[in-house]
Every structure is written in C-alpha cells, then in structure tokens.
Amino acid sequence: MTIEPLTLFLRSRALALKRRIAIGLRGDFNPYPQVPEGVCLSPSLHVGARAGRASLNLDWALTGEGCVEAWRSEARARLRDLLRVPDETGPVSAVCERVMPVAAGYERRRVYLRFGPGCDAPVDIVARAGTPADRPNPAPVVICMQGTNSGAHLNLGEVRMPADVYKVARGSALALQAADNGYVAVSFERACFGERRERHLEKRSAGPTVDAAFHSLVLGETALGQTVAELEALRRWIGDELAPGAPVYLAGYSAAGTAAIAAAAASGDFAGIAVGGCVGMMRDTLLRRGAGGYNEVPDILKWFEFDALLALIAPRPCLVIAGVSDHIWPHSAAETVMAAAGRAWEYQGASGSLRLVKAPGGHSYYPELMWPELARLVAASQTDNKILKPPA
C-alpha cells in the first residue's frame, strides 16, 4: 500500500508537535515502553557502576605522610602518561607580532606563537599603561584562560558574540583584572575556542571540543594533554623571552580551571593556580553530565581521583572558588575534594597556601573573590617557603 507524501508529512509534523509539547511541559519526550523496575538501560548507569568499582591504584586517600614523595613522583609520571604529555615539549617560536587595540588604561602586545606543525596560538601580554618594563623585581605573571566560552577576547573585556555581553558584565576580563592587581597578564587562547576554533572540517560537531578530542585519541593523544603541553611551552617562553625569573601562575574558570589544575599537577614549574567552577570528584561530577571529550582522560580512574590532581600541586598556592548553586561543580563537591587533598599541604607545613572560597552564586566569574584571595595565598606561600627553606 502506497501512502501519500502529504499523509507522511502530516503524521511526522503531528509527532514533532507532540514531542515539542512534552518537552515544554515535562522537559522530556519518551515514547518508549516503561522500563521494568531494576532494569538498567541507560549507558550512564553502566559507566557509573564501573566507576564505583574503579581500582584507583595510586589512590591519594590511602597515601600516608611517609609515602608522599614516592607517591608524588609516581603519580605525576602516571598523569603525564595518561594525558600523553611528552617528557620534553619542543621549543616555541614567535611567528609574528601585531598591534592590537585594548581598553583605555592598558597596554597590549600581541604575539603569535608556534607550538608545533599546524599549531599556532595568539597570546596577548597585558599590563597597566605606563608600567615600567625594567622593574628591579620581575612582577609575577598570570596566564589567563577562558572556559567553554566564545574565546580569550573575554579576558580583555571584548564583546564579539551575543552572550559576551553577559560574560563581560559578570567579570570575564581576567587579563585586565590581573594587570590591575600588579601582575603581568598573559591571555592565552586554548585550542578549540575563539581564534583557534575549528574552521576547516567540512562537518563539525556541535560541541567545540568534541572533534579535536576524539581525533586526538586516534593519534594516541588527548585534547587536555595538548593544552598542558602548550602551557608548559608557554611558561618556558615567558621565562626566556618575557619575564625571566618571574613566577608564573595559572588562572581560569570552568574548563580553563581544569586545564590549570592539570598543568600544575603535571609540572612543578608553575608557581600556583587560581581557579573556579571546576573541582569535584570525577564520579560525582564528570560522569553525571554530558561529555565534550576535553575533561575525559582515558584510564584515569584506574589510578586516581580528582583529589590526587590537587595534591600534586602542593605546597604551591592553590585557590579554588566554588559557587553554592553551581549546577556543574557545586561548592559541596569542591569541599569533598579539598578536604581530601588538604593533607598534602599539611604534610609540608603549607596549609596557608590552600584556600577554598564559597561563592554566593552559580557557575560564573568571581573577580572580587579571586584577586584578594590570590594575593593572600601568594603572601602566605612566601612565609611558608621561609619556614620550609631557611636561609643558608
């Protein structure tokens, strides 16, 4: 029996309308039979069950004070292996420089850095206008990154996409804020976003990191590992070309905070981190939401949980800001991680260098909390270092 095209069209449109109404009223459209009690059909239930039995062969929670150094050495090596970060990243070269506008009262230097074949990134160095370039003591440097947003231009308070209006109003301008607080700000564009967004694939996935993350796996690499390798190379460039001898901190919210934590955990060369909206045990956060491929590191739960990543940062300054109503990384989740990781700072007499700040809202920027707290942590770490390393 042949069905008229018009009949097929009307049936399809009627079902589409029914689906839209169901989603509008109940937030879901499920035309399938009711699942019998005790039957698990969703793939996430299988993943959750497996995660609950994860082995955690380098579980930080089981590491005693006398074993910390051995654990740190093995855990850091394992993390670098999981991220597929090479033992030595190649040299960075400046491809070109450009004059770029910036908000009044600031100075901006734009450099395009080459991290490897087919891998360039724009970097903006920002300072308050009139800041002497030859200060006797090099000012600390803060590498500023944006999360899953439209791009690093938000670090400079620039609006390029419709949602940027709200992001800037909420305090996205990390580079300008860093400069206001006496730091040299380095605004870094992570791969997959802004000027480094995917533009050459014929058919792109909706999520900005999905294609790069899964294509990296084909090559035996990870997208997060690429960011970590680039940050390590950027830090060396800063030390060689921009600010020799200056401590280099990492700052960012959400996925940018994830990148900062991973980089500082994988390398002891960063001076510390200031992050927000990115801390929680993986089994309680990452595995309970949709994935973009960036945060998901193959095999990581065979070795350790999120508390281990933070423990690898000790005794350096580590500031974590978490919103009480953050729908992705709530303060309660961060509290669990920080309580577990805090022993790493206690063991090294550096408890004053670790801070969890409860923010009053959700998944957003909190500049009024970040910068004063970071300054206190940096000051506390200097005192701790004097205690830990008395002068000869």
N, C-alpha and C positions, 0 to 999 in steps of 0.2 A: 504494500500500500504506500503510495506516494503522499507525503504531507506537504502542503503548500508552503512556500517560503515565508509568506506572511504569517501563517499559523505558528511556525517555528519562531519567528521573530517575536510575536506577541507573548508566547509562552516564556521565552527567555527574558523578556522585559518584565513580565509579571513576577518571575522568580527573583530577578535583580531588585525589584521594588520591595518584595518581601524580605530579602536579605538586608537591604538598607534600613528598613523599619526596625528589624530585630536588633541590628547593631546599635541603632539610635536609642532604642528602649532598654536593651539589656547589655549592650556592649559586646555581644557575641551572636553569631549565627551558626547553629549546629544542627544540620538536617539529618544527622546520623542516629542510629539506634542508641538508646541509653546503655551505658556501659554497666555490666553486672558488677555488683559490689565485690571488691577485691581483685578485679581485673585491671592491669596496668597497660594502657595502650600508648600513652604519650612517650615519645623518645626521652624527654627530660626526666621522666621517672626512672628509666634505666640508668641514665647518666648519674642521677642523684644517688641511686642505690650503690653504684660502683664507687662513687666519690666517698660515700660514707665508710667504705671499707679500704680506702686508699692507704697504702703502706707507709708513706712518709719516712723513707729510710734515713733521712737527715732531719728528723723532727726536732725543731728548736726547743719545744716544750720538754723534751727528755734530756736536754744537754745540761750537765752540771757545770758549776763555775770552773772547776779544774780542767774541763774539756773544751772551753770556749775557743781558744786559739786554734786547736786542731779542727774543731767544727767549722770555724770561720774559713779556714784555708780550704777545706774540702767543699763546703757549701758554695763559696764564691766560685771555685773552679767548676762545680757542677752547674751553677746558674749560667755562667758564661757558655758552657757547652749546650745547655738547653736552649738558650737564646741564639745560639750559633754565632756568637761574637768571636771574631778571630783574636788570637793571642796578641797580635800586633796589627793595628789598623794602618793603612797606608797614609802617606803624607797628604796634607791638604794644601791646595794651591788657590790663590786668588785669581779668578778668570778675568774679572774687570770690576771697576767701581763706577758708581753713578751718583749724581747729585739728586737728592730726593727731598720733597717738602716735608715739613714736620710742624707740629703745633708750636705756637709762639712761646718763646722762653726756653727752647730746647735746641740742641744741635744733633744732627743725624748724619751718619756715614754709612752708605750702602755698599756692601761688598758681596759679590757673587763668588761663593767658594765651591771648588770642585772636590768632592769626596771620593770619586772614582769614575770609571767609564759610565757615561749616561746618568750621572748622579751629581747634580749641582743644586745649590740652595742659596736663596738670598738671606743675608744676615745684615741686620741694622744695628749699628752701635749708637746708643743714645746717651746724652749727658745734658745737664743743665747748661744753658748758654753761658759762656764766659768762664766755664770751669777750666782751671789751668791744666794743660796736658802734661806738665812736668812736675807734678806734686812729689815732694820728697818721699812720702809713703804711698805706694800704689793703693788706690781705692779698691775695695772688694768689687768683684764682677758678679752680676746675676744674669744667668741665661734664662730668659723669659719665654715661655711657650704657652700656646693655646690648646685647649682640648678639642673635642669634636665640634669645632665651630667653622666659620667661613674662612678663617685664616689668621696669620700672625699680625696682619694690619690692626687687629683689635688691640694688640699690645701698645699700639701708638695712638689709640683712641680714634681710629679712622673708621668711617662707615662706608661699606661697599655693597652690602646686601641688606634686604629689608629688616631681618632680625638683628642686624648690627646696631640699630638704633637703641634697642633694649639692652643689648650686651654692654655697649659703651656706657649707657646710663647706670648700669649695675656695677661698674668698676672694672671693666676689662683691661684698661690701659696699664698693664703691668710694667712695661718698659718706662713709661713716663713716671709712674709711681716709684720705681726703683731709683730713677735719676733724682727725683725729689728727695729721696732719703739718703742721698750721698753716694749711691752705687754707680758704677758704670754698667749700663744695661745693654745686654746683647739679645735682641729679638730674633728668635730662631724659628723658621718655618719648617715644621715637621712634614715629612713625606706624606702625600695623600690629601693635603689641605691647602687652601689659598692658592698661592702662585705655584705650588707643587702638586695641585690636584691633577687627577688623571684626565688627560685630554686626547690621548692618541688611540685608545682602544675603540673599536667600532661600536661595540655594545657594552656599556658599563653597568655594573650592579648599582643598586640604589644607595647602599652604604658606602661611604667614601674609602673605607679601608678594606673592604671585602676582597676586591680583585687583587690588590697588592699582597694582602695577607696569604691568600691561597696560592697565588703564583709564586710567592717566596717559598712556600712549602715544597713546591715542585722542584725547586733548586736546592732544597735542603737548608733553607734559611728561614728566618722569621721576620715579620714586619717590625715587631718591637725590638728585636735584636739589631735590625738596621739602624733604628733610631739611637740605640745605645752606642753602637759603633760610631755613628756620626757625632754624637755628643762627646765621646772620648777624643775624637779627632779635633773637634771644635775647641775643646779645652786646651789641647796642645797648641793649637794655632793662637789662642788667646795668650797663652804663656810665652810663645815665641815672638808674636808679632804685635799684639795689642797691649797687654798689661803684664810684662814679665814680673814674676814674684807675687802677683796679686792672688788672693784666694778666690776660687770660682764656685759660686753657689748655683743651685738649680731651683726654679720656681715655676709652678703651673697648677692648674685645677683640672679635675676630671682625668681624661686620658693623658693630658700633659703631666699631671701629677704621677700617673702610672709610669710614664717614661722617666721622670726624675727619680723615682724610687728605684726603678730597675737599673738605671745608670749608676746611681750612688751605691747600690748594693753590689753591682758587678765590678766597680772600680773604687779604690780608696783614694783616688786623686781629687775628687770633688770635695769642697770644704763643708758642704751640708746642703740641706733642702728645706724648702718652704712649699707645702702642697695643700690642696684642699679638695674635698669631694672625691676621694679615690682610695680609701682604706677600709678594708673589711676582709674577713676570711673568704677565700675563693668559693668555698662550698656554700657560704651564706649569701653571696652577692653575685659573682660572675655566673655561677651555674643556675641562678634563678631568674635570669633575664635573657633576652635575645642577644646574640653574639655578632660582633663585627669582624672577628678574626685577629684584632690587634692585641687584645689583652690575653688571648688564649695561647698559652705556650705548651706545645706537646710534651707530655710526660711529667709536667711539673709536680703534680700531686703524687707521683711516685716517690718524691724526695722531700718536699717541704710545703708548708702553707705560707700565708702572707706574713705571719709574724716573723718568719725567718728572713724575709726580704728586709724588713725594718731592722732586725737585729744585726744584719750585716752592715748597717750604716753607722752603728755605734763605734766610737763615742762622739761622733761629729754632731753638730746641731741638726735637729730634726723637728720641724714644726708641722703639725697636721691639724688642719681646720676641718670640722665636720658639722654640717647642719643638722639640727634635731629633726627636721622634716625632709631631709634629702631622700628622695624616692629611690635613689640608686645606691648610695653609700651613706647611710644614716650614721649619726653620732654613736648610736648604740653598737653598731658593727665596728666602728673605729675603736671604741672603748675596749672591746674584747681583744683586738689585735695589740693595742698599745699596752694593755696590762700584761700580756704575754711577752712582748718584745722588750718591755722596760727593764727586764733583768740584765740585758746586755749593757745598758748604760750604768746600772747599779754596780755590776761586777767591775767596771772600770772607773768607778768614782766620778761619773759624769752625769748624774741624774738631772742636773740643772740644764743640760743640753737637749733634753727631750721634753716636748710640750704638745699636749692635745687641747685644742681650744674648741669649746662648744659654741657654734654659731646659731643665732636665733631663727634662721630660716631654712630654706631648702638648698637645692643644688645650684649654687650661684657663687659669685665673687664676694670676698670679704676683705677689701683692702684695709679697712680701718682696724681689722684684727691682725692681718698678716704682718704688716711692716713694723709696728711697735714690738710685736712678739718676736719677730726675727732678730731685731736689734738686741733684745734682751738675751736671746739664746746665744747670739754671737759673743756678747759680753761675758755670759756665763761660761761659754766654752773656753774663752781666753783664760779665765780664772782656773777652770778645771785643768787646762794644759799646764799651768804653772804648778799646780799641785802634783799632777801626774809626772811632769818632767821638770824637776828642779834644776836651776842653772848649774852648770859645772863649776 
